């Protein structure tokens, strides 16, 4: 009987030990896909959510400015700790095309270029996404417009951008993020408010979830 009791006790201790370590090993990283944790070095990609546009309007509530039917980004994962926590990425590409403008005196949009890349992007477990430039730099976008007076460059800057990640559709949404004109003619609006929804964010074709 004593031998069986000792064996039972040992089995109970082993079971409790396994229970204690299982949650930590199964916790997973901040960024995951159906294939498992997103690895450092993986490249995440996303385009605009279907049926949406990326806009840079002259006011937070208005509809005057620039609208792009096509936009996308690529970001390389640089850290993906166990959740809860904050993953980091290096935003290496952010593009815009098929853009139009409805500003008085503007005939069209030649190009929109994101300058000063790469940017650091942090993704927290609560879904907060923060984009910041390198030290001493700024987030900058150059908009080239065709006008009645010829081509003009409108340069806009922001200290950072804040978005929200959602697992409902594996998206990242930026809403009315303010840029300030740093140079350009009077036809360039003084402030630009950036709004865009990117979905789904993928890693090698698999949708990314934030934990």
C-alpha positions as CSV (number, residue, x, y, z in Angstrom):
1,X,0.0,0.0,0.0
2,X,2.8,2.4,0.9
3,X,4.5,1.8,-2.5
4,X,1.2,2.5,-4.3
5,X,0.7,5.7,-2.3
6,X,4.2,6.9,-3.1
7,X,3.6,6.2,-6.8
8,X,0.3,8.0,-6.7
9,X,1.9,11.0,-5.0
10,X,4.7,11.1,-7.6
11,X,2.1,10.9,-10.4
12,X,0.2,13.8,-8.9
13,X,3.3,15.9,-8.6
14,X,4.3,15.2,-12.2
15,X,0.8,16.2,-13.4
16,X,0.9,19.4,-11.4
17,X,4.3,20.2,-12.8
18,X,3.1,19.7,-16.4
19,X,0.0,21.9,-15.7
20,X,2.3,24.6,-14.4
21,X,4.5,24.8,-17.5
22,X,1.8,24.3,-20.1
23,X,0.3,27.8,-20.1
24,X,3.7,29.4,-20.6
25,X,4.7,27.1,-23.5
26,X,1.2,27.6,-25.1
27,X,1.0,31.3,-24.6
28,X,2.2,32.1,-28.1
29,X,3.7,35.3,-29.5
30,X,2.1,38.7,-30.1
31,X,1.9,38.0,-33.8
32,X,0.7,34.6,-35.0
33,X,-0.9,33.0,-38.0
34,X,-2.7,29.7,-38.4
35,X,0.7,28.2,-39.1
36,X,2.1,29.3,-35.7
37,X,4.1,32.3,-34.3
38,X,5.4,34.8,-36.8
39,X,9.2,34.5,-37.0
40,X,11.7,37.4,-36.7
41,X,12.7,38.2,-40.3
42,X,9.3,37.4,-41.8
43,X,7.9,40.1,-44.1
44,X,4.3,41.2,-43.5
45,X,2.3,42.6,-46.4
46,X,-1.1,44.3,-46.7
47,X,-3.1,46.2,-49.3
48,X,-6.2,48.4,-48.8
49,X,-9.2,46.6,-47.5
50,X,-11.6,45.8,-50.4
51,X,-13.8,48.7,-51.3
52,X,-11.8,51.3,-49.4
53,X,-9.4,54.1,-50.4
54,X,-6.5,55.8,-48.7
55,X,-7.2,59.5,-48.3
56,X,-5.2,62.6,-47.4
57,X,-7.9,65.2,-46.8
58,X,-7.5,68.9,-45.9
59,X,-9.5,68.5,-42.7
60,X,-10.3,65.7,-40.3
61,X,-14.0,65.7,-41.2
62,X,-13.9,66.9,-44.8
63,X,-13.7,65.2,-48.2
64,X,-11.5,67.6,-50.1
65,X,-8.0,66.5,-50.9
66,X,-6.4,63.3,-52.4
67,X,-7.8,59.8,-52.6
68,X,-5.9,56.7,-53.7
69,X,-7.6,53.5,-54.9
70,X,-4.4,51.5,-54.4
71,X,-2.0,51.4,-51.5
72,X,0.1,48.8,-49.7
73,X,2.9,48.2,-47.3
74,X,5.7,45.8,-46.4
75,X,7.2,45.4,-43.0
76,X,9.9,43.1,-41.7
77,X,9.4,41.7,-38.2
78,X,12.3,42.6,-35.9
79,X,10.9,41.3,-32.6
80,X,7.9,39.1,-31.6
81,X,7.9,38.4,-27.9
82,X,5.5,36.1,-26.0
83,X,2.0,37.7,-25.5
84,X,1.0,39.9,-23.9
85,X,3.7,42.3,-25.1
86,X,4.7,44.5,-28.1
87,X,6.0,43.2,-31.4
88,X,8.2,45.5,-33.6
89,X,8.6,45.7,-37.3
90,X,10.6,47.7,-39.8
91,X,8.3,49.4,-42.3
92,X,10.4,49.3,-45.5
93,X,7.8,50.1,-48.2
94,X,4.6,52.1,-48.3
95,X,3.1,52.9,-51.7
96,X,0.2,54.7,-53.2
97,X,-1.2,54.8,-56.8
98,X,-4.3,55.4,-58.8
99,X,-4.8,58.7,-57.0
100,X,-7.1,61.6,-57.7
101,X,-7.6,65.0,-56.3
102,X,-10.7,67.3,-55.9
103,X,-8.8,70.4,-54.9
104,X,-9.6,73.7,-56.7
105,X,-6.8,74.4,-59.2
106,X,-5.5,70.8,-59.2
107,X,-5.8,68.8,-62.4
108,X,-4.5,65.5,-61.0
109,X,-2.0,63.6,-58.9
110,X,1.3,62.6,-60.5
111,X,2.7,60.6,-57.5
112,X,2.8,60.1,-53.8
113,X,6.1,59.1,-52.2
114,X,6.8,58.1,-48.6
115,X,10.2,59.5,-47.7
116,X,12.7,58.7,-44.9
117,X,12.0,55.0,-44.8
118,X,12.4,52.7,-42.9
119,X,10.1,53.5,-40.0
120,X,9.7,51.5,-36.8
121,X,6.3,50.0,-36.3
122,X,5.2,48.6,-32.9
123,X,2.2,46.4,-32.4
124,X,0.9,46.0,-28.9
125,X,-1.3,43.1,-27.6
126,X,-4.1,45.6,-27.1
127,X,-4.1,46.3,-30.8
128,X,-2.4,49.7,-30.7
129,X,-0.1,50.2,-33.8
130,X,2.5,53.0,-33.6
131,X,4.7,54.1,-36.5
132,X,7.7,56.2,-35.7
133,X,10.6,57.6,-37.8
134,X,14.3,57.1,-37.1
135,X,15.8,59.4,-34.4
136,X,16.2,62.9,-35.7
137,X,14.0,62.3,-38.7
138,X,10.2,62.6,-39.4
139,X,7.5,60.7,-41.2
140,X,7.3,62.5,-44.5
141,X,5.2,62.2,-47.6
142,X,5.7,64.1,-50.9
143,X,2.6,64.6,-53.0
144,X,3.2,65.8,-56.6
145,X,0.2,67.5,-58.1
146,X,-0.6,68.7,-61.7
147,X,-2.0,72.1,-61.7
148,X,-3.0,74.9,-64.1
149,X,0.4,76.5,-63.3
150,X,2.4,73.3,-63.8
151,X,3.7,70.6,-61.4
152,X,4.0,71.3,-57.7
153,X,5.4,69.4,-54.8
154,X,3.6,69.3,-51.5
155,X,5.6,67.9,-48.6
156,X,3.8,66.8,-45.4
157,X,5.3,65.7,-42.2
158,X,4.2,64.0,-38.9
159,X,6.1,63.0,-35.7
160,X,4.3,59.6,-35.6
161,X,1.2,57.7,-36.7
162,X,-1.2,55.7,-34.5
163,X,-3.5,53.0,-35.8
164,X,-5.6,50.1,-34.5
165,X,-5.2,46.4,-35.4
166,X,-8.3,44.2,-35.4
167,X,-8.5,40.5,-35.5
168,X,-12.0,40.6,-36.8
169,X,-10.6,41.1,-40.3
170,X,-6.9,41.0,-39.6
171,X,-6.7,44.7,-40.4
172,X,-4.8,47.8,-39.5
173,X,-6.7,51.1,-39.6
174,X,-5.4,54.7,-39.5
175,X,-8.0,57.4,-39.0
176,X,-7.5,61.1,-39.6
177,X,-3.8,61.0,-38.7
178,X,-2.5,64.6,-39.0
179,X,0.3,65.7,-41.3
180,X,1.5,69.3,-41.5
181,X,2.7,70.9,-44.7
182,X,6.4,71.6,-44.5
183,X,6.8,73.0,-48.0
184,X,4.8,73.6,-51.1
185,X,2.7,76.3,-52.9
186,X,-0.5,77.8,-51.7
187,X,-2.4,75.1,-53.6
188,X,-1.0,72.6,-51.1
189,X,-3.5,72.4,-48.2
190,X,-1.9,73.4,-44.8
191,X,-2.7,70.1,-43.1
192,X,-3.3,66.6,-44.4
193,X,-5.4,64.0,-42.5
194,X,-4.5,60.5,-43.4
195,X,-7.1,57.7,-43.3
196,X,-6.6,54.1,-44.6
197,X,-7.6,50.6,-43.7
198,X,-5.3,47.7,-44.7
199,X,-6.6,44.2,-44.7
200,X,-5.8,41.4,-44.4
201,X,-2.2,41.7,-43.0
202,X,-0.5,38.5,-44.1
203,X,2.7,36.6,-43.5
204,X,3.5,34.3,-46.5
205,X,-0.2,34.4,-47.4
206,X,-1.5,33.6,-44.0
207,X,-3.6,36.2,-42.1
208,X,-1.8,37.7,-39.0
209,X,-3.5,37.8,-35.6
210,X,-2.5,40.0,-32.7
211,X,-2.5,38.4,-29.3
